[in-house]
């Protein structure tokens, strides 16, 4: 996973082109380091799955 890939996935989630994104356990820290730099970071929700993978979704309302 590269910076460009992560930014592209984030953009697709934000624009509604994809409804959710599964990030593998081994890619999570890298993905999160880029995600937390986004202005609308609070709009992304990550749900941990069994085995350590995380499913990210974009919400219209920011989380608190």
DSSP file (Angstrom, degrees, kcal/mol; ACC not computed):
  #  RESIDUE AA STRUCTURE BP1 BP2  ACC     N-H-->O    O-->H-N    N-H-->O    O-->H-N    TCO  KAPPA ALPHA  PHI   PSI    X-CA   Y-CA   Z-CA
    1    1 A X              0   0    0      0, 0.0     2,-0.2     0, 0.0     3,-0.0   0.000 360.0 360.0 360.0 131.4    0.0    0.0    0.0
    2    2 A X     >  -     0   0    0      1,-0.1     4,-2.4    29,-0.0     5,-0.2  -0.670 360.0-104.1-112.7 168.5    1.4    3.4   -1.0
    3    3 A X  H  > S+     0   0    0     -2,-0.2     4,-2.6     1,-0.2     5,-0.2   0.909 122.6  51.5 -55.2 -43.9    0.5    7.0   -0.1
    4    4 A X  H  > S+     0   0    0      1,-0.2     4,-2.2     2,-0.2    -1,-0.2   0.886 108.6  50.8 -64.0 -39.5   -1.2    7.4   -3.4
    5    5 A X  H  > S+     0   0    0      2,-0.2     4,-2.6     1,-0.2    -1,-0.2   0.938 111.6  47.2 -61.6 -47.3   -3.3    4.3   -2.9
    6    6 A X  H  X S+     0   0    0     -4,-2.4     4,-2.6     1,-0.2    -2,-0.2   0.929 112.5  48.5 -62.4 -46.3   -4.4    5.4    0.5
    7    7 A X  H  X S+     0   0    0     -4,-2.6     4,-2.3     1,-0.2    -1,-0.2   0.886 111.9  50.4 -62.3 -38.5   -5.3    8.9   -0.6
    8    8 A X  H  X S+     0   0    0     -4,-2.2     4,-2.3    -5,-0.2    -2,-0.2   0.918 111.0  48.1 -65.5 -43.6   -7.2    7.4   -3.6
    9    9 A X  H  X S+     0   0    0     -4,-2.6     4,-2.3     2,-0.2    -2,-0.2   0.907 111.7  50.2 -62.8 -42.0   -9.2    5.0   -1.3
   10   10 A X  H  X S+     0   0    0     -4,-2.6     4,-2.6     1,-0.2    -1,-0.2   0.916 110.8  49.6 -61.9 -43.4  -10.0    7.9    1.1
   11   11 A X  H  X S+     0   0    0     -4,-2.3     4,-2.4     1,-0.2     6,-0.2   0.902 109.5  51.3 -62.5 -42.1  -11.2   10.0   -1.8
   12   12 A X  H  X>S+     0   0    0     -4,-2.3     5,-1.8     2,-0.2     6,-1.2   0.900 112.2  46.5 -63.3 -40.8  -13.4    7.2   -3.1
   13   13 A X  H ><5S+     0   0    0     -4,-2.3     3,-0.8     2,-0.2    -2,-0.2   0.934 112.7  50.2 -63.6 -46.2  -15.0    6.7    0.4
   14   14 A X  H 3<5S+     0   0    0     -4,-2.6    -2,-0.2     1,-0.2    -1,-0.2   0.885 113.3  45.0 -60.4 -42.2  -15.5   10.5    0.8
   15   15 A X  H 3<5S-     0   0    0     -4,-2.4    -1,-0.2    -5,-0.2    -2,-0.2   0.532 113.1-116.1 -83.4  -6.9  -17.2   10.8   -2.6
   16   16 A X  T <<5S+     0   0    0     -3,-0.8    -3,-0.2    -4,-0.7    -4,-0.1   0.602  77.8 127.8  83.6  11.4  -19.4    7.8   -2.1
   17   17 A X  S   <S+     0   0    0     -5,-1.8     2,-0.3    -6,-0.2    -4,-0.2   0.827  82.1  26.1 -68.8 -30.8  -17.8    5.8   -5.0
   18   18 A X  S    S-     0   0    0     -6,-1.2    -2,-0.3    -9,-0.1    -1,-0.1  -0.970  70.5-150.7-127.8 148.7  -17.3    2.9   -2.5
   19   19 A X  S    S+     0   0    0     -2,-0.3    39,-0.5     1,-0.3     2,-0.3   0.760  77.5   4.4 -91.1 -27.2  -19.4    2.3    0.6
   20   20 A X        -     0   0    0     37,-0.1     2,-0.4     2,-0.0    -1,-0.3  -0.990  58.5-148.4-155.1 159.5  -16.7    0.7    2.7
   21   21 A X  E     -A   56   0A   0     35,-2.2    35,-3.3    -2,-0.3     2,-0.6  -0.996  11.4-145.2-134.7 127.4  -13.0   -0.2    2.6
   22   22 A X  E     -A   55   0A   0     -2,-0.4     2,-0.5    33,-0.2    33,-0.2  -0.841  15.7-164.9 -95.0 120.5  -11.4   -3.2    4.3
   23   23 A X  E     -A   54   0A   0     31,-3.4    31,-2.6    -2,-0.6     5,-0.1  -0.919  20.2-124.6-107.1 125.7   -7.9   -2.4    5.6
   24   24 A X    >>  -     0   0    0     -2,-0.5     3,-1.4    29,-0.2     4,-0.9  -0.308  22.3-113.0 -68.1 151.6   -5.7   -5.4    6.5
   25   25 A X  G >4 S+     0   0    0      1,-0.3     3,-0.7     2,-0.2     4,-0.4   0.866 116.6  52.5 -51.9 -43.1   -4.2   -5.6    9.9
   26   26 A X  G 34 S+     0   0    0      1,-0.2    -1,-0.3     2,-0.1     4,-0.2   0.692 112.7  44.9 -73.0 -17.5   -0.7   -5.2    8.6
   27   27 A X  G <> S+     0   0    0     -3,-1.4     4,-2.6     1,-0.1    -1,-0.2   0.488  87.7  93.8 -99.1  -5.7   -1.6   -2.0    6.7
   28   28 A X  H <X S+     0   0    0     -4,-0.9     4,-3.2    -3,-0.7     5,-0.2   0.908  82.3  47.8 -59.1 -50.3   -3.6   -0.4    9.4
   29   29 A X  H  > S+     0   0    0     -4,-0.4     4,-1.8     1,-0.2    -1,-0.2   0.886 115.2  46.1 -62.5 -39.0   -1.0    1.8   11.1
   30   30 A X  H  > S+     0   0    0     -4,-0.2     4,-1.1     2,-0.2    -1,-0.2   0.934 114.8  47.3 -66.5 -46.2    0.2    3.1    7.7
   31   31 A X  H >X S+     0   0    0     -4,-2.6     4,-2.5     1,-0.2     3,-0.6   0.925 112.5  49.7 -60.3 -45.9   -3.4    3.8    6.5
   32   32 A X  H 3X S+     0   0    0     -4,-3.2     4,-2.6     1,-0.2    -1,-0.2   0.851 102.0  61.5 -64.2 -36.0   -4.3    5.5    9.8
   33   33 A X  H 3< S+     0   0    0     -4,-1.8    -1,-0.2    -5,-0.2     4,-0.2   0.839 113.1  37.2 -61.9 -31.8   -1.2    7.8    9.7
   34   34 A X  H X< S+     0   0    0     -4,-1.1     3,-1.0    -3,-0.6     4,-0.3   0.855 114.1  55.5 -85.0 -39.3   -2.5    9.3    6.5
   35   35 A X  H >< S+     0   0    0     -4,-2.5     3,-1.8     1,-0.2    -2,-0.2   0.889 101.2  57.9 -61.4 -40.9   -6.2    9.2    7.5
   36   36 A X  T 3< S+     0   0    0     -4,-2.6    -1,-0.2     1,-0.3    -2,-0.1   0.676  98.4  61.6 -67.8 -15.6   -5.6   11.2   10.7
   37   37 A X  T <  S+     0   0    0     -3,-1.0    -1,-0.3    -4,-0.2     2,-0.2   0.524  82.3 105.0 -85.0  -6.5   -4.1   14.1    8.6
   38   38 A X  S X  S-     0   0    0     -3,-1.8     3,-1.4    -4,-0.3     4,-0.1  -0.516  73.9-133.6 -77.8 142.1   -7.4   14.6    6.7
   39   39 A X  T 3  S+     0   0    0      1,-0.3     3,-0.3    -2,-0.2    -1,-0.1   0.841 108.1  46.8 -62.0 -33.9   -9.6   17.6    7.6
   40   40 A X  T >  S+     0   0    0      1,-0.2     3,-2.3     2,-0.1     4,-0.3  -0.060  72.3 132.5 -99.8  32.6  -12.7   15.4    7.7
   41   41 A X  G X   +     0   0    0     -3,-1.4     3,-1.7     1,-0.3    -1,-0.2   0.831  65.3  61.9 -51.2 -38.5  -11.0   12.7    9.8
   42   42 A X  G 3  S+     0   0    0     -3,-0.3    21,-2.6     1,-0.3    -1,-0.3   0.598  92.5  66.5 -69.8  -9.8  -14.0   12.5   12.2
   43   43 A X  G <  S+     0   0    0     -3,-2.3    16,-3.5    19,-0.2     2,-0.4   0.601  85.6  85.9 -84.9 -11.4  -16.3   11.5    9.4
   44   44 A X  E <   -B   58   0A   0     -3,-1.7     2,-0.5    -4,-0.3    14,-0.2  -0.745  60.9-165.1 -94.0 135.7  -14.5    8.1    9.0
   45   45 A X  E     -B   57   0A   0     12,-2.9    12,-2.3    -2,-0.4     2,-0.5  -0.980   1.7-161.2-122.1 129.2  -15.5    5.2   11.1
   46   46 A X  E     -B   56   0A   0     -2,-0.5     2,-0.5    10,-0.2    10,-0.2  -0.931   1.5-165.6-110.9 130.8  -13.4    2.1   11.5
   47   47 A X  E     -B   55   0A   0      8,-2.5     8,-2.5    -2,-0.5     2,-0.1  -0.962  19.2-133.1-118.3 117.5  -14.9   -1.1   12.8
   48   48 A X  E     -B   54   0A   0     -2,-0.5     2,-0.3     6,-0.2     6,-0.2  -0.417  20.8-155.7 -70.5 140.9  -12.5   -3.8   13.9
   49   49 A X    >   -     0   0    0      4,-3.2     3,-2.1    -2,-0.1     2,-0.2  -0.721  33.8 -81.0-111.0 163.0  -13.2   -7.3   12.6
   50   50 A X  T 3  S+     0   0    0     -2,-0.3     3,-0.3     1,-0.3    -1,-0.1  -0.465 120.0  33.2 -62.1 131.1  -12.1  -10.7   14.0
   51   51 A X  T 3  S-     0   0    0     -2,-0.2    -1,-0.3     1,-0.2   -26,-0.1   0.268 128.0 -80.2 101.2  -9.8   -8.5  -11.3   13.0
   52   52 A X  S <  S+     0   0    0     -3,-2.1    -1,-0.2     1,-0.3    -2,-0.1   0.336  86.5 133.0 102.4  -7.5   -7.5   -7.6   13.1
   53   53 A X        -     0   0    0     -3,-0.3    -4,-3.2   -29,-0.1     2,-0.4  -0.414  43.4-144.8 -73.1 156.3   -8.8   -6.2    9.8
   54   54 A X  E     -AB  23  48A   0    -31,-2.6   -31,-3.4    -6,-0.2     2,-0.6  -0.981   4.5-149.4-127.2 135.1  -10.7   -3.0    9.9
   55   55 A X  E     -AB  22  47A   0     -8,-2.5    -8,-2.5    -2,-0.4     2,-0.4  -0.919  18.0-158.5-103.8 120.8  -13.7   -1.9    7.8
   56   56 A X  E     +AB  21  46A   0    -35,-3.3   -35,-2.2    -2,-0.6     2,-0.3  -0.803  11.9 179.4-101.9 140.6  -13.8    1.9    7.2
   57   57 A X  E     - B   0  45A   0    -12,-2.3   -12,-2.9    -2,-0.4     2,-0.5  -0.934  25.6-125.2-132.7 156.8  -16.9    3.8    6.2
   58   58 A X  E     - B   0  44A   0    -39,-0.5     2,-0.3    -2,-0.3   -14,-0.2  -0.915  24.8-160.9-106.4 128.4  -17.6    7.5    5.6
   59   59 A X        -     0   0    0    -16,-3.5     4,-0.1    -2,-0.5    -2,-0.0  -0.831  20.9-140.9-108.9 145.8  -20.4    9.1    7.6
   60   60 A X  S    S+     0   0    0     -2,-0.3     2,-0.5     2,-0.1    -1,-0.1   0.837  93.9  57.3 -72.1 -32.0  -22.2   12.3    6.7
   61   61 A X  S    S-     0   0    0    -18,-0.1     2,-0.1    -3,-0.0    -2,-0.1  -0.855  93.0-122.2 -98.6 130.7  -22.2   13.4   10.4
   62   62 A X        -     0   0    0     -2,-0.5   -19,-0.2     1,-0.1     2,-0.1  -0.402  26.4-115.8 -69.4 148.0  -18.8   13.5   12.2
   63   63 A X              0   0    0    -21,-2.6    -1,-0.1   -19,-0.1   -19,-0.1  -0.435 360.0 360.0 -77.2 159.9  -18.4   11.4   15.3
   64   64 A X              0   0    0     -2,-0.1    -1,-0.1     0, 0.0    -2,-0.0   0.474 360.0 360.0 -84.5 360.0  -17.9   13.1   18.6
